[in-house]
């Protein structure tokens, strides 16, 4: 229960605190406007747990409602759905720390930093399919020498049993951050963002 709550809280903080700050700082717009614009993509990501399956919906939302050009969105979003997996990276870090605590193995600061770095790199290589992050967690475990422990398979199997709702949430985080990245690049390229907001103000 603590594991589930920790993952949920971490992803929620990233989704509702960190990403909105990025929106305000780089795009200079109310985060609610952006979330409304990509609501259908977020819902699709949550229901499918797949960044790749959500990609057509994300591209449509970013082009039609956010106002990012076809050229920019066609490059940024497919790239983001493959390498911009911040939700997955957060999950892998917390998952490995959970496994080490279950095994009652104390990790040094250096090992924890290794977990962070390896989780970042592993998330870049993770496929945009359901539960891909849980598969990649073995790479992170190997980086700190926990992969050969006899009980690791049992623990990961237990994590898999409760992974579906967590996977839904982290996929939504991944897709949301992809859309924000596309909006930031679009703004830097001179795209007129949030056309419905502009027309409403006029």
C-alpha positions as CSV (number, residue, x, y, z in Angstrom):
1,X,0.0,0.0,0.0
2,X,2.8,2.4,0.8
3,X,4.5,1.5,-2.5
4,X,1.3,2.3,-4.4
5,X,0.7,5.5,-2.5
6,X,4.3,6.7,-3.0
7,X,4.2,6.1,-6.8
8,X,0.8,7.8,-7.1
9,X,1.9,10.8,-5.0
10,X,5.2,11.2,-6.9
11,X,3.5,11.0,-10.3
12,X,0.7,13.4,-9.1
13,X,3.2,16.0,-7.9
14,X,5.0,15.8,-11.2
15,X,1.8,16.1,-13.2
16,X,0.0,18.8,-11.2
17,X,3.0,20.8,-9.8
18,X,6.2,20.4,-11.8
19,X,4.6,20.3,-15.3
20,X,2.4,23.3,-14.6
21,X,5.4,25.3,-13.5
22,X,7.1,24.4,-16.7
23,X,4.0,25.6,-18.7
24,X,3.9,28.9,-16.8
25,X,7.6,29.5,-17.1
26,X,8.2,28.5,-20.7
27,X,4.8,28.9,-22.5
28,X,3.5,31.7,-20.2
29,X,-0.1,30.4,-20.2
30,X,-2.5,29.1,-17.5
31,X,-1.8,25.3,-17.2
32,X,-5.5,24.7,-17.1
33,X,-5.8,25.9,-20.7
34,X,-3.2,23.4,-21.8
35,X,-4.7,20.5,-19.8
36,X,-8.1,21.3,-21.4
37,X,-6.6,21.3,-24.8
38,X,-5.1,17.9,-24.4
39,X,-7.8,16.3,-22.2
40,X,-8.7,13.7,-24.8
41,X,-5.1,12.6,-25.2
42,X,-4.7,12.4,-21.4
43,X,-7.8,10.3,-21.2
44,X,-6.7,8.0,-24.0
45,X,-3.3,7.6,-22.4
46,X,-4.9,6.8,-19.1
47,X,-7.2,4.2,-20.6
48,X,-4.7,2.5,-23.0
49,X,-1.5,2.7,-20.9
50,X,0.4,3.1,-24.2
51,X,2.1,6.2,-25.4
52,X,2.4,4.8,-28.9
53,X,-1.4,4.0,-29.1
54,X,-2.2,7.5,-27.8
55,X,0.2,9.2,-30.3
56,X,-2.5,9.9,-33.1
57,X,-4.8,11.5,-30.5
58,X,-1.9,13.5,-29.0
59,X,-0.9,14.8,-32.4
60,X,-4.5,15.8,-33.2
61,X,-4.9,17.7,-29.9
62,X,-1.5,19.4,-30.2
63,X,-2.2,20.5,-33.7
64,X,-5.9,21.5,-33.5
65,X,-6.2,22.7,-29.9
66,X,-2.7,23.7,-28.8
67,X,-1.9,25.2,-32.2
68,X,1.5,23.6,-32.8
69,X,2.4,23.3,-36.5
70,X,2.3,20.0,-38.3
71,X,6.0,20.1,-39.0
72,X,6.9,20.6,-35.3
73,X,4.4,18.2,-33.9
74,X,5.3,15.5,-36.4
75,X,8.9,15.6,-35.2
76,X,8.6,16.3,-31.5
77,X,5.7,14.0,-30.5
78,X,6.9,10.7,-32.0
79,X,10.4,11.4,-30.6
80,X,8.9,12.3,-27.2
81,X,6.7,9.1,-27.1
82,X,10.0,7.1,-27.4
83,X,12.5,9.0,-25.3
84,X,10.6,11.4,-23.1
85,X,9.3,9.0,-20.4
86,X,9.5,11.1,-17.2
87,X,6.7,9.2,-15.6
88,X,8.4,5.9,-16.3
89,X,11.7,7.2,-15.0
90,X,10.1,8.3,-11.7
91,X,8.4,4.9,-11.4
92,X,11.6,2.9,-12.0
93,X,13.5,4.9,-9.3
94,X,10.8,4.4,-6.7
95,X,10.3,0.8,-7.7
96,X,14.0,-0.1,-7.2
97,X,14.1,1.7,-3.9
98,X,11.0,-0.3,-2.8
99,X,12.6,-3.6,-3.8
100,X,15.8,-2.7,-1.9
101,X,13.7,-1.9,1.2
102,X,11.8,-5.2,0.9
103,X,15.1,-7.0,0.7
104,X,16.4,-4.9,3.7
105,X,19.4,-3.7,1.7
106,X,20.7,-0.3,2.5
107,X,21.8,1.7,-0.6
108,X,24.5,4.3,-0.4
109,X,24.1,7.8,-1.8
110,X,26.2,6.8,-4.8
111,X,24.0,3.8,-5.5
112,X,20.9,5.9,-5.3
113,X,22.4,8.4,-7.7
114,X,23.3,5.5,-10.0
115,X,19.6,4.4,-9.8
116,X,18.4,7.8,-10.9
117,X,20.8,8.0,-13.8
118,X,20.2,4.4,-14.9
119,X,16.4,4.9,-14.6
120,X,16.6,8.0,-16.8
121,X,18.6,6.1,-19.5
122,X,16.4,3.0,-19.2
123,X,13.2,5.1,-19.6
124,X,14.6,6.5,-22.8
125,X,14.9,3.0,-24.2
126,X,11.5,1.8,-22.9
127,X,8.8,1.0,-25.5
128,X,5.6,2.9,-25.5
129,X,3.5,-0.2,-24.6
130,X,1.8,-1.2,-21.3
131,X,4.0,-2.2,-18.4
132,X,7.2,-1.5,-20.4
133,X,8.6,0.3,-17.4
134,X,8.3,-2.7,-15.2
135,X,10.4,-4.8,-17.7
136,X,13.1,-2.1,-17.8
137,X,13.3,-2.1,-14.1
138,X,15.7,-5.1,-14.3
139,X,18.3,-2.9,-16.0
140,X,18.1,-0.5,-13.1
141,X,18.4,-3.3,-10.6
142,X,21.4,-4.7,-12.4
143,X,23.2,-1.3,-12.1
144,X,23.2,-1.6,-8.3
145,X,23.7,-5.4,-8.1
146,X,20.2,-6.4,-7.0
147,X,19.2,-8.3,-10.1
148,X,20.7,-11.7,-8.9
149,X,18.9,-11.7,-5.5
150,X,16.7,-14.9,-5.3
151,X,13.6,-13.0,-4.1
152,X,13.7,-10.2,-6.8
153,X,11.5,-12.2,-9.2
154,X,8.8,-12.7,-6.5
155,X,8.8,-9.0,-5.6
156,X,8.6,-7.8,-9.2
157,X,5.7,-10.3,-9.8
158,X,3.9,-8.8,-6.9
159,X,4.5,-5.3,-8.3
160,X,3.1,-6.5,-11.6
161,X,-0.1,-7.5,-9.9
162,X,-0.8,-3.9,-8.9
163,X,0.9,-2.3,-11.9
164,X,-2.0,-1.6,-14.2
165,X,-3.4,1.6,-12.5
166,X,0.1,2.9,-11.9
167,X,0.9,2.3,-15.5
168,X,-2.2,4.2,-16.6
169,X,-1.1,7.2,-14.5
170,X,2.5,7.2,-15.6
171,X,1.5,6.9,-19.3
172,X,-0.7,10.0,-18.8
173,X,2.3,11.8,-17.3
174,X,4.4,10.8,-20.2
175,X,1.9,12.0,-22.8
176,X,1.2,15.2,-21.0
177,X,4.9,16.1,-20.8
178,X,5.3,15.2,-24.6
179,X,2.6,17.7,-25.4
180,X,4.2,20.4,-23.2
181,X,7.5,19.8,-25.0
182,X,5.8,20.2,-28.4
183,X,4.2,23.4,-27.2
184,X,7.5,24.8,-26.0
185,X,9.2,24.0,-29.3
186,X,6.2,25.4,-31.2
187,X,6.3,28.6,-29.3
188,X,10.0,29.0,-30.0
189,X,9.3,28.4,-33.7
190,X,6.7,31.2,-33.7
191,X,3.5,29.1,-33.7
192,X,0.3,30.9,-32.5
193,X,-0.7,28.7,-29.6
194,X,-4.1,28.0,-28.2
195,X,-6.2,29.4,-31.1
196,X,-9.5,29.0,-29.3
197,X,-8.1,31.1,-26.4
198,X,-7.0,33.8,-28.8
199,X,-10.4,33.9,-30.6
200,X,-12.3,33.9,-27.3
201,X,-10.3,37.0,-26.1
202,X,-11.0,38.8,-29.3
